[in-house]
Amino acid sequence: MDIIENKKKLADILKRAKSTAKPDKCIMCNEPQTSFCNSHLIPQMVLKTIADEGKLLHPNAIIGIEILDIEKGINNAGTFHFICRKCDSELFQDYENPNKMKTYPTDIMMAEIALKNVLLMLSKRNEEKEIFNIVQNEMNGFENKEILDEIQGLDTQEYLDELDLYKQIIKNNSTGCFQILYWKKLPYVVPLAAQSPIAVYKDMNRDIINDLYDTNPDCRMQNLHLCVFPIENETIVLLFYHKRDKNYRRLRHQFNSSSDEQCLRFINYLIFAYTEHYFFAKSIRDKIEFDENMIKLSKESNRNPNFGFMDFQDLFTEYIPVSMNDIPNFLSDEYSLQKAES
């Protein structure tokens, strides 16, 4: 197949989907909009810390799909277009402040992070819906698209509920809303930056947290919020959840009884096992792109191989999922780009 031609086709579908997925109004202030802010999920000051001549590597580098771009410029790294410029500049002033970012997080800071995560996911769901419509209308790509639409609708409603939850925390300046699993200021710069909501499947002991295969519409997925922010000559690592999400209480106890090294290993694993919302420095490309376990993990879905699609051979072989100890821990000082001045 012609890689260049397929890249063009994919780019065309994505461009059309992004265009039709944009709402008419800003979801935060409800004001009509003709254009939306180029919002960054991960703050630009964080991305600049690990960029090489303004460039970063995308998770596509691990998966190895040739029709997908693996390099991103800072201006286009992890961006979405879903809220107006005014809201984007006003809503995230606490956690996007470099001085406040280095301090122990307040409820407002965590609410801002969670709000930004939810906005990204709503934007993605809108775009995915348009992509699926294009694929269905032009290629008849789905046999039971109504099931896919129903699942997407449930996801969207959950995110809208979370959006309202975090908006109210910020509006009311509420306290005591979140539980911090882990916060650490590392005295070195790690070679990756990440920010993402994560519905974790299993905890450190491989006990189920979220039953991702429960089709009951009343079963709500519970999210952790993960941040890895290299900034200046340090790195902030933060993992937290809203206190209503009680499924994570057991994991909190596991973190409390684990060493820093174990906690960082598990967080490092969460990044590569559960999310694509991270970027890494070009200096560690070989360590990520050619590590067999990293490649294997990038193709797992909830500890199943082949992105979760079972084939005939899988029925007769036992698959051993990648564990947190099987991959390099890029949050350790072994892979640091620079250390803090003493």
N, C-alpha and C positions, 0 to 999 in steps of 0.2 A: 504494500500500500504506500501511496505517496505521502510521506510525513508532512511536507510543506502544504500540500493540498488539504490534508486533514486538519492541520493547524488553522488554516484559513476558515474551514467550515466550522470548527469549534469556536473560533474567535467571533464569527458572525452570529452564531446562536447565542453566545454569552452577551454580546453587545446588544442584540435585540431584546433579550430577556431583561437585562439591566435597565434598558430604556422603558419598557412597559411595566416593570415592577415598581417604579418610583411612585410613591403616593402623591395625591394632589395637595395634601396639607402636611405640615410638620406634625408628627405624632405627639410631640411634647407640648407645643404651644397652640396647636390647632389652627395656625395661620396658613392661608393658601400660599403655595410656593411654586415658582417656575423652575428653580434650580435649588440643589441641596448642597450642604457642606461636604467637602472631601474629608470625612471623619476618620481618624486613625483609631483602631482598637488599642494598640500598644502605643503609648506616647512617643512622639517623634524624638524627643531628647533621649529616650531609652534606645531607640533604634540606631541613632547616630553613634552611640557609645561603641557598638560592635560592627558598624558598617565599614567596608573597605572601599574608599573612593565613592561613597554614597550608595554602595550596592550590598545587598544581603541575599542569602540563599533561602529558598522556599522549601517546605517539606516535600514538594514534588521531586526534589533531588534524590530522596531516599527510595521512593516508589519506583522511579526509573521509567516512567511513561514518557516516551519521546515527544508526543504531541503537546505536552504541557511544559510551560516555561518554568525554569528552576531559579532564575535570578530576578530580583525585584529592586527597583530604586526606592529610596526612603519615601518619596512622595506617593508611591503606589503600593506600599507594603501594608497589607492588612487594613485596607480602607473600605468604607461603605458610604452610601449616599442615602440617608434616611431622615435626617433632621436638618433644620435650618442653621445658618451660620451663627445666629444670635444664641440659640440654645446650646450649640456645640461649644461656644466660647464661654458661656456662663455656668453650665451645669457641672463641669468637671474640674473646677478651679482648685479643689483641695488635693485630690490625688495626683493631678498633673503638675503640681507645684514641686519643683525639685527639692526644696527644703523640707516641705511637709512629707514628701514621699519617703524620706529617710527616717522619719519618726514613727513610733508605734502607732498603728492605724486606729483612727476614730471610727465611730459608726457612720458618720457622714462620708468619710473617705471610702469605706467598704461599700456603702450604698451607691456611691458614684461609680465604683468599679463594676458592681453587679448590674447597675443600670446600663452602663456602656456595653457590657456583655450581652444583655437582653436585647438591646437595640440592634447589635450586630446579628443576633440569631433571627430576629424578626425580619431584618433586611434579607438575610440568606434564604429564609423560608419563602418570602415573596419572590425572590429570583428563581428559586428552585421550582416553584409553582409555574412560572412562566416558561422555564426551560422544558418542563414536562409537557406543557401544553403545545409547545413548538414541536417537540419530538413526536407527540401523539398525532397532531394534525398533519404533519408533513411526512412522517415515517411510520405511523401506526405502531409505535414502539411498545405499547402496553396492552395486555389482554384485559386486565381488570383495573383500569385507571381510577375507578370510583373508590376502590379500597385505598389507593395511594392518596387520593384527595381527602378521604376521611381521616387518615393518619396525620396528614399535614395540618388539617383543620384542628385536630386535638392538640398538636404541638403548638400551633399558633396561639390558641386560647390559653394554654399554660404560660406561654411567654408574656401574653398580655396581662395575665393575672400578676405575674412577677413584676412586670413594669409598674403597675399600679402600687404594688407593695413597696418598691424601692423609692418611688416618687413621694409617697407619703412619709417615709422615714426622713428624706431630705427636707420636705416641706415643714414637717413638725419638729425637726432637729431632735429626733428620737434617740434614745440611748439604750444599751443593753439588748440590742436586736440580733447581734451576730455572735458566733462562737469561732474564735481563732484556733485552728488546728496547729498552725506553725507560722512563726514569724522570726526571721533572722536577717541580720545585716552581715553579709559575708565580706571579709576584708580583701576581696579580689574581684576582678571582672570575669564573669563566666561568659562563654562564647555563644550564648543564645539568649533570646528574649521571648517571653511568652505571657499571654493573658487569655484566659478562657473559662467559660462555665464547663463543668464536667459532671456528667451523671455516671459516677463510678459504679462498675458492676460488682467487683469484689474487693474486700479489704486486704490488709497485709497477711491475714491468715487464710485468705481465699474463701471467706464466707461472703454470701451474697448481701450487698447493700441495696442495690436497685435491681429488681427483677425485670430486666430489659425485654423479656419475652412474654410478659404478662399483657395480654391484649384487652384487659378490662379497662374501659374508658375512665373509670374512677381511680385507677392506679396512677398516681402522679409521680413523675420522675423527679428526684431530689438532686439538686446541683451543689457541687463544691465550686468555689471560685478560686482560680489559681493565677498567681502572678510571679514572674521572674523578671526583675527589672535591674539590669546592669546600668549603673549611672555613675559618671565620673570615674572614680577608682574603687567603687564598691558594687555590691549586688544585693538588692532587697528580694527576699523570697517570702511569699505570703500565700497561705492556704486557709480559707474560711468558709463558713456556711451560715445561713440564717437559722436561728434557733428553732424555727418551726420544723426544720428538716431533721427530725430526730433519728433517722436511719444512720446518721454519721456519729452517733454517740460512742459506739463501740470502736470506731476508727480513731476517735479522739483519745480514748483510753490507750489504744495501741501506740499512738504518737507520744503520749505522755510517758510511756514506759520504754521508749526506744531511744537510741543514741542519735545525735545529730547526723552522723554518717548514714544510719539506716533511714532516717526521715528524708534526707536529701536524695538518697537512692530511690525511695518510693516516689517522691515528687518528680524526679527525673523520669521514672518509668511512666507516670501518669501523663506527662507531656507527650511522649512518643506513642503511647498506647491508646490515648483517648481523644487527642485533639490535633487539628492541623493549624491552630492559631499560634504559631511560633515562627521565628526566623533565626537563622544561625550565621555565624561569621564564616567567611569563605576560608579562613585558615584551618577549619576542622572538616572541610568537605570530604577529604579522603577517609577520615575516621568514621564519618557517618555513612557515606555513600558506598563504601566497600566492606563494611562490617556485616558479616552474614546474619547475625542475630538482629541487627538494626533493620536490615532488609526484610527479614522474616516477620518482625514485629510490625513493620509498616503495612503488611498485608494481612494482619490479623484483624478480626472484628469480634470484640468481646471474647477473646482467647480462642477463637476459631480461625482456621486458615482460609486463604483464598477470599479475603474480604467477606467472609461469612457464607460464601456459596459452596456447598458441599458437592464434590464430584464423586464419580463411581469409585475411584481409588480410595477416597477418604473413608469409605464404609469398611475397609479391610485393614486399615492401618490406624494405630493410635497416635494422635497428634499431641505432641508435648509443647504447650504454650511457652513463649519466652517469659522468663521471670525478670524481676528487677535487678538481679545479680548477674544476668547474662549479657547486659549491655553496658557500655561505658557510662560512667556517672559524670556527665558534663557540668554538674553543679559542684564538683570537687575542685580543689585548687590545682589538681594535676593538669587540668585543661584550661586554667585561667589565662586570660590575655594579658593581664597586668595585676599587680598587687597594690594595695593601699600603702601610702607612705606611713612609716612608723613615727 
